[in-house]
């Protein structure tokens, strides 16, 4: 899965995205100008291939929302967790409506996939997770994420939970350095409980791995680790969907070879798709290196992630459901924050 530079495809973009090793495109803020423009860009991408490439975006709310002007402002998930702490039923309803609102607005632009929800536990130390986490307690995260996933699904979008097995207990940001988590397995089981619950209820079609070394279990970062992908996620959790390796351009991965070598390492460990972002030269080399690569089972898993159903944006904005969901999320976003003791 690669990125593109601008608001429309260039001839170089079209050439690269037609390569057989490319399976998707991830969009960023630089690709967005307006709802009409992003719909046109997605249509351009989808027209390149048959079946079309997956089109994805990080649009989970709060700090991580790529499209803003013309899209509903989504609060950080921590605020939904605080609402749940105050009013469990209200928090669950808000989580579901938030998932639906995100999915419905993205599907109106024909975007297949949002990399959400973030189900990392809020251990109170992570520089990069922080308010992206719903809650500190595994059961609360499981319940809120389940409703968020149900909302996404009702809008025609599959859920991709992240960052397995858990990113919330390390201080370092894996965009900048390789974090080391030294906790014991018995504690890490809490971080993995949301994945177990979501998978058991059939609510996630994808999982994204963390670029973290969990020193007590394996010496490799999770995205390069057969232990985490095969032993834990596939065998113990029982997950049969698509596994994504997070962006290989992050500093956390730079000591594991060239970009093609990193991609090959992640695929060999059991990932179905790797992301290579913000480095066109490395992306080109990686695509060339993977030209002969094929995994039919991965293709089946990834095919399940394409969005279903779509309404015109004007029809969506006129609908009673959108108006109610937008108003509910908007009112909640303006409330004073509730400080929790734990």
N, C-alpha and C positions, 0 to 999 in steps of 0.2 A: 504494500500500500504506500503510494507516493503522494507528494504534495505538488501544487502548481503555484506559479509566482503571482499571478495577477487576477484581474476581474473577468478575463476571458482567456480562452486557450490560445497559445501561440502555435505556430507550425511545429516547433521543437517539442512542445507538450504533446501534441497529437501523435507525433512519431513515437515518442517514448511510451505513451499510454497504450499504444497498439501492440507493444511487445507482449508475447505470451506469458512472460513471468510476472507481469503486472496484473493484480487482481482487484485493485481498488484505488480510490483517491480520498485523501483526508483534506478537508477545507479548514482554512484559518481566517482570522479577522481580516488579513490583507486581501482575501478573496471576496469580501463582502462590501457592497455599497448600498444596496436596497433589496427589498424582497423580490422585485421584478428582475433585477440583475442576477441575483443568486439563482433564481429559477432558470434563467437563460443559461447560466454557466453549467448548472447540473444537466440541463437538456443537451448541451454540447458534449459533456462527458459521456452521458448515457448513449448518445448516438454513435460513439466511436466503435463500439463492440457489440456483438450479439452472441451470448447473453451479455447484458451491459455490465460494466464495472460497478462494484460496490462504491457508494458515495457515503462518506462518514464525516462526522464533526464531533469535537469535544464541546458539548453544550449542556453541561450538568447544572449550571446555575452559579450564582455568586461570582467569584473571580474567574471561573471557567465557563464563560459564555461568549462564544465567538461572534454571534450576530446580535446586535442590540437595537439600533434605531429601526423600528418597524416590527420588532419582535417583543413579546412580553418580557419584562424584567423578572428573572427567576431568582429567588432568594437563595443564599447558601443553605445547604442541607442541615447545618447545625441549627438554624433557626426553626426548621421543621421539627428537629429533635427536641428543641425546647418547648415547642407547642405540644408535642406528645407528652413531655414531662408534666405540663400543666393540665392537659386534657387529652388522654390517650385516644379517644374516639375522634376528636377533632384533628389531632396530629396525623392519624392514619388517613383520614379523609383528605387532608391537605396534601399528603404525600402522593396519594393516587391522582388527585386533580393536577398536581404539578407535573407528574409523569405524563399524564394525558396532554396537558398544554404544550409541553416541550415536543412530544411526539407529533401532535396534530399540526403544529406550526411548521415543523421541519418536513413532514410528509406533504404539506401543501406546496413545498418547493421541490418535491420528489426526492428528497434526501432519504437514504435507506436507513441510516444507522447513527445513533448517538452513543458515544462511549460513556455510558452511565447505566446503573448508579455506581457511585463510589461507596463501597461497603467497608472501607477501612475503619477500625475502631478509633475513637477520639481519645488517645492516651495522653493528650495535652502536651506533647513534646515536638511533633513533626512540623518542620518549617513549610513543607509543601502541601501537606494534607490540611491541618488546621480545621477551619470551618467548613471544609468540604465533606467532613464526616457527619453522619446523622447523630451519633451518640457514642458514649463510652461503653455501653453495655451491649454484649453480643445479641441478646434477645430483642432489645429495642431496635438495633440496627436491622436485624432479620425481619422484624414486623414492618418497619417503615420501608425498607427496600422492597419487600414483597408487594406492598401497595403501590409504590412507585413503578415497579415492573408491570403490574396489572394495568396501570394507567398508560404506560408506553404501549403495551400490547393492544389495548383497546383502540389506540390511535393508529395501529398498523405498523408498529415498530418493535423489533426485538430488543431485548436488554443485554448489555455486556457489562458484567460486574468487574470491578477492579479495586485494588491491585493485589492479586493473589501471591502469597498467602496472607499478606497484610503489610501495609506501609505506614501505619499510624504510630509505631513505637520507636522509630528512628528519627534523630534530629535532622540529619543531613538530607538535602534535596538531591535526588538522583539525577536531575538535570545538570548538576554541577560537580558531583563527586559520587563515588560508590559507597553507599551506606552499608554498615555491618550491623546485623541484629544478632545479639548474643543470648537471647532468651532461650529457655529450655522448651522442648517440644510440648510439654504439658500446658505451658502458657500460650504457645502459638495455636493450640487447638481452639482457644477462644476466638482468635482472629479468623479462623477458618469456619466457625460455626454459621455465619451468614451464608456462605457458599453452600454448605450442607443443606440448610433449610430452603434456600432458593432453588437448588437443584432438585431436591426431593419433591417440590411442588411444581416442577416443570416451568419455572419462571425466567430462566436465563438460557440464552442460546449461545452466548459467548462469555469468555473470561479473559481478562488481560493480566499478564504476569508483572510482578514488580522487579525492577532492577536493584535487587538487594541480595546480599549474601546472608544466609541464616546459618551462622558459623557452627552451631551445635549439630546441624543436620547434614550440611553439604558445603563444599568449598566453592561452588559455582553460584553466580547470581541466578535467581529463580527462572528467569527467561531462557537460560542456557542449561537448565538442570533437568535431567531425566528423572531425578528423584522427585522433584516437586511436581512436574507435569504428569509423569506416568504413575509413580507410586502413590502420591497424595491426591492430585486432582482427578486423574482418570480412575485409578483403582479404589482408593479409599472413599473419596467423595462420590465417585460414580458418575462424573460429568462426561457426557458424550458429545458436547457441542464444540464450537470453534474456539481455539486457543490463540490469542494474540500475544506476540512479544511487543512490549512498548517500544517507543522510538529508539532505534539503534544509534541515532546521532547524539543521544545523551552522553554526558561525560562519564557516567557510571560504566559504560561499556567499552571505552576507548582502549583499555589495556588487553582486550580480547581479540586483537587482530584487525585487519582491514575491514572495511564495511562488508565486502562480499564474504569474508571469513566469519564475521559475526552473524550474518544472515544464515549462512550454512550451518553454523553451530546451533543457532536457535531452532532451525527446522529439524536438524538431526535430533535435538532434544525432545521434539514432539510438538512444537508450535505449528499451527496451520497457516498463519500469516504474520509477516514481520512488517514493521513500519520503518521507513527511511525518509526522514523529513529534513528540509532546510539545508540540503547539501546535494545539489543536482549532479555534480561530478561523481560523487560516491553512489548516488542512486543509479546513474548510468552504468557504472562498473558492476554494481550488484545485479542489475537486470541482465547484463551480459553474462555474468557468472552463473546465473540461474536459468539460462535459456533452455537447457535440457531438463530442468527439474520438473517432476510431476508427481503429485500425490492425489490419486482419485478420491480417497476418503476425505482429504481436506477440502476438495472441491465440493463434495456433497455437504459437508458441514457449513461451508461458507455460503453455499446457495440458499441455505435456510435463513440467512440474515437479510435478504432483500426485503424492502418494505412492501406492505400490502395495502391496497386501498388508497385512495387519494381524492381530496375534494379541492375545488378551486379555492384560492385564498379568499376571494370575496365571499364565497359561500360559507367558508369556515368562520370568518369574522362576523357574519350576520347570524350565525347559529346561536341558539339559546345556550347550548353547552359551553361554547367558547366565551360568551359574555359572562356566564356565571363563574366559570373557572378563572378567567382573567380578573374579574372583580375580587374573587376570594383570595387569589394569590397576591393581588395588588394591595388589598386591605391588610393582609398579614405582613407584607413586606414593610409597611409603614408603622407597625406596632413597636413600642419600646422593647428592647431585648430583655429577656428574663435571665438573670444570672443564676446558675446552678451551683450547688455545693459540691456535687460529685458528677 
